Amino acid sequence: MLSSGKESEHYMNCKPVTLSCEGNALCSHLMIEHVEDNSVAVGGLTLGADPLVCGIAQKAYYSGKHIDALIVRKNPKEYGTKEVMKNMEDVDLKVRMKAKGAGRLRVKQMPNGVNANDIRVFLREYEIACGEKVDCLLVDYLDLMMPISAKVSGSDLFIKDKYVSEELRNLAVERDILHATASQLGRSAVEEVEYDHSHIAGGISKVNTADNVIGIFTSNAMRERGRYQIQFMKTRSSAGVGSKVDLKFDTDTLRIEDLEEGDEDSLTMSTNSLVDQLKRNSSIKAEDSENKDTVGQAMNMREFLSKNDDF
């Protein structure tokens, strides 16, 4: 008989495992991997969840993390403090402190063909309504927008994107905010492992306006393992152009993280890395061949001079 009053042919008693020393340690080791990094507590309904949340809290402590355990009662106690959750006020304070440093994300869908003025008006209304200053603007994506200052045909992508890029840049400078946008890649980039300006759809006009241009590369094998690579195609100082950074992508939480030491494998070494290695080997071989030619020319010159000495 279940607590709901219904009957079941199956009954699984987890307590012999979760209350045993080895079973609790193994369960805690597996379950803590599914706890998000910014979590401050784990909780569950008493009594079955009690050993699990305590085990996870202990595992977190020995892993250098601070995650508290919450015990959730089905009903408030009729004696004592009559709490539903133990230590709830402390956990609530920690969550609020985390939220203060985490910031806030607002998603706004706009129709195709909007311009920078439409975004400018929305930002102003949002700041008045919420009493918050916008620090970052993400536009997904620039190709769907139209310019303000000129009437341009939608088919003339080079000119359209040029005006839109400049107007969005002016908006970011005007409001002193970070601005980022996305653009599609052309068909020529489908089989490529290293992107350049010619692969960006719509022409090079938006590349000329942007301070930094970053390409995102992945293959089917990398995607299955949660691996992505960002390629710096343009930077403000030009110092980072050509640099590549491999990142880890969690398909469950959609979170992008740095690769931990030792996480790199054959999949993160993209085809482009192999091409670079071949280029280096080719350059070394080319230098060797040039050195051999130089040595051969020197030997021929020495032989010529020795013959002249005989005369």
C-alpha positions in Angstrom: 0.0 0.0 0.0 1.4 3.4 -1.0 1.1 6.6 1.0 -1.3 7.8 -1.6 -3.7 5.0 -0.8 -3.1 3.2 -4.1 -1.8 -0.3 -4.3 1.4 -1.3 -6.2 2.8 -4.7 -7.2 6.3 -3.4 -6.8 8.1 -2.1 -3.8 11.7 -0.9 -3.7 13.2 -0.2 -0.3 16.2 2.1 -0.8 17.0 2.6 2.8 19.3 -0.5 3.1 21.5 1.1 0.5 21.3 4.8 1.4 21.7 4.1 5.1 24.7 1.8 4.7 28.2 3.2 4.8 29.3 2.1 1.4 25.9 2.6 -0.3 25.6 6.2 1.0 29.1 7.0 -0.1 28.5 5.7 -3.6 25.1 7.4 -4.0 26.6 10.7 -2.7 29.5 10.4 -5.2 27.2 9.9 -8.1 24.5 12.5 -7.2 26.9 15.4 -6.4 27.9 15.3 -10.1 24.4 16.5 -11.0 24.4 19.4 -8.5 25.1 22.7 -10.2 28.3 24.5 -9.3 26.5 27.6 -8.0 24.2 25.6 -5.6 24.3 26.5 -1.9 22.1 23.6 -0.6 20.4 20.3 -1.5 17.1 19.1 -0.1 14.5 16.5 -0.3 11.4 15.2 1.5 12.0 13.5 4.8 12.6 10.6 5.5 13.9 9.0 2.4 16.0 12.0 1.2 17.6 12.7 4.6 20.6 10.3 4.3 21.2 11.4 0.6 21.3 15.1 1.2 23.6 14.6 4.3 25.9 12.4 2.2 26.0 15.0 -0.6 26.8 17.8 1.9 29.6 15.7 3.4 31.0 14.8 -0.1 30.9 18.5 -1.1 32.9 19.4 2.0 35.7 17.0 1.2 35.6 18.2 -2.4 36.3 21.8 -1.4 32.7 23.0 -1.9 30.1 24.5 0.5 26.7 22.9 0.0 24.3 22.6 3.0 21.7 19.9 3.5 18.0 20.8 3.8 15.4 18.5 5.5 11.9 19.1 4.2 9.0 17.9 6.3 5.6 16.9 4.9 3.9 19.0 7.6 5.1 21.6 10.1 6.1 20.3 13.5 3.4 20.6 16.2 6.1 21.3 18.7 9.4 23.1 19.0 10.0 25.7 16.3 7.3 24.2 14.0 9.5 24.6 11.0 8.8 23.0 7.6 12.5 23.2 6.6 15.4 23.2 9.0 18.0 26.0 8.5 15.8 27.6 5.9 16.6 31.2 6.8 20.4 30.7 6.5 20.0 29.0 3.1 17.6 31.8 1.9 20.2 34.4 2.8 22.9 32.6 0.9 20.7 32.3 -2.2 19.9 36.0 -2.1 23.7 36.9 -1.7 24.4 34.7 -4.7 21.7 36.4 -6.7 23.2 39.8 -6.0 26.4 38.9 -7.7 24.9 36.8 -10.5 23.0 39.6 -12.3 19.7 39.2 -14.2 18.9 38.1 -17.8 15.9 39.5 -19.7 14.9 38.0 -23.0 12.8 40.1 -25.4 11.6 38.9 -28.8 11.2 41.5 -31.5 9.8 41.1 -35.0 12.0 40.9 -38.1 13.0 44.3 -39.5 13.5 46.2 -36.3 16.2 48.8 -36.1 18.6 50.2 -33.5 16.0 52.8 -32.4 13.5 50.1 -31.4 16.2 48.5 -29.2 17.1 51.9 -27.8 13.4 52.6 -26.8 13.1 49.1 -25.2 16.2 49.6 -23.1 15.0 53.0 -21.9 11.6 51.7 -20.9 13.1 48.6 -19.2 15.5 50.7 -17.1 12.6 53.0 -16.0 10.3 50.2 -15.1 12.9 48.0 -13.3 15.2 50.7 -11.9 18.2 48.8 -13.2 20.9 49.8 -15.7 21.6 47.5 -18.6 25.2 46.4 -18.7 25.2 44.0 -21.7 23.1 43.8 -24.9 23.0 40.6 -27.0 21.3 40.7 -30.4 20.4 37.4 -32.0 20.9 38.2 -34.7 22.0 41.2 -36.7 21.0 39.9 -40.1 17.3 40.2 -39.3 17.6 44.0 -38.6 17.2 47.0 -40.9 19.1 50.3 -40.8 17.7 53.6 -39.7 19.7 56.2 -41.7 19.2 54.7 -45.1 16.6 52.9 -47.2 18.3 49.8 -48.4 17.0 46.8 -50.2 17.1 43.6 -48.1 18.9 41.9 -50.9 21.8 44.2 -50.7 23.3 42.5 -47.6 26.7 44.3 -47.7 25.3 47.8 -47.4 22.4 46.8 -45.1 24.7 45.0 -42.6 27.2 47.9 -42.8 24.6 50.5 -41.6 23.1 48.1 -39.0 26.5 47.3 -37.6 27.5 50.9 -37.3 24.2 51.9 -35.7 24.4 49.1 -33.1 28.0 50.0 -32.3 26.9 53.7 -31.8 24.1 52.5 -29.5 26.6 50.5 -27.4 29.0 53.5 -27.2 26.2 55.8 -26.4 25.0 53.7 -23.4 28.5 52.5 -22.4 27.5 48.8 -22.5 29.0 45.6 -23.9 27.3 44.5 -27.1 27.5 41.2 -28.9 25.6 39.8 -31.8 25.6 36.6 -33.9 25.8 36.0 -37.6 25.2 32.9 -39.8 28.0 31.3 -41.7 27.8 30.8 -45.5 27.7 27.5 -47.2 31.4 27.6 -47.9 32.0 27.1 -44.2 30.2 23.8 -43.9 33.2 21.6 -44.5 35.8 24.0 -43.1 37.6 23.5 -39.8 39.1 27.0 -39.7 37.0 30.1 -40.3 37.9 33.4 -41.9 36.1 36.6 -42.9 34.8 35.1 -46.2 32.8 32.5 -44.4 30.5 35.0 -42.6 27.1 35.4 -44.3 26.3 39.0 -45.5 29.7 40.1 -46.4 32.7 41.7 -44.7 31.0 44.9 -43.7 30.0 43.8 -40.2 33.5 42.4 -39.7 35.0 45.8 -40.4 32.8 47.4 -37.8 33.3 44.8 -35.0 36.1 45.0 -32.5 36.3 41.3 -32.0 35.1 38.5 -34.3 34.9 34.9 -32.9 34.0 31.7 -34.8 32.5 28.7 -33.0 33.5 25.3 -34.4 32.4 21.8 -33.5 32.2 18.5 -35.3 29.8 15.6 -34.8 32.3 13.7 -32.7 33.1 16.8 -30.6 29.4 17.6 -30.2 28.6 14.1 -28.8 31.4 14.5 -26.2 30.3 18.1 -25.4 33.3 19.9 -26.9 33.3 23.2 -28.7 36.1 25.4 -30.0 36.2 29.2 -30.4 38.4 30.7 -33.0 39.5 34.4 -32.8 39.2 35.7 -36.3 39.7 39.4 -35.4 40.7 41.2 -32.2 41.0 44.8 -31.1 44.8 44.6 -30.9 45.2 41.9 -33.5 47.4 40.0 -31.0 45.0 37.1 -30.5 44.1 36.5 -34.2 44.4 32.8 -35.0 44.2 31.7 -31.4 41.9 28.8 -30.6 40.3 27.8 -27.2 38.7 24.4 -26.6 35.7 24.5 -24.2 33.4 22.0 -22.5 29.6 22.1 -23.2 27.2 20.5 -20.8 24.3 19.2 -22.9 22.1 18.8 -19.8 22.5 22.3 -18.3 23.6 24.1 -21.5 26.5 25.6 -19.6 29.8 26.3 -21.3 32.9 25.8 -19.1 36.7 25.8 -19.4 38.3 22.4 -19.9 39.8 21.1 -16.7 43.4 20.0 -16.7 43.5 16.5 -18.2 40.2 16.8 -20.0 41.8 17.3 -23.4 41.5 14.3 -25.6 41.8 13.4 -29.3 38.4 15.0 -30.0 39.5 18.4 -28.8 42.5 18.2 -31.1 40.5 19.4 -34.1 41.4 18.7 -37.7 42.7 22.3 -37.9 45.3 21.4 -35.2 46.5 18.6 -37.3 46.6 20.9 -40.3 48.7 23.4 -38.3 51.0 20.6 -37.3 51.4 19.5 -40.9 52.1 23.1 -41.9 54.9 23.3 -39.3 56.3 20.0 -40.5 56.1 21.3 -44.1 57.9 24.5 -43.2 60.7 22.6 -41.4 61.1 20.3 -44.5 61.1 23.4 -46.7 63.8 25.0 -44.5 65.8 21.7 -44.7 65.6 21.7 -48.5 66.6 25.3 -48.6 69.6 24.5 -46.3 70.6 21.6 -48.6 70.4 23.9 -51.6 72.6 26.4 -49.9 75.1 23.8 -48.8 75.2 22.5 -52.4 75.8 25.9 -53.8 78.6 26.5 -51.3 80.3 23.2 -52.3 80.0 24.1 -56.0 81.6 27.5 -55.3 84.4 26.0 -53.3 85.1 23.5 -56.2 85.1 26.4 -58.7 87.5 28.4 -56.6 89.9 25.5 -56.2 90.0 25.0 -59.9 90.8 28.6 -60.4 93.6 28.4 -57.9 95.2 25.7 -60.1 95.4 28.2 -63.0 
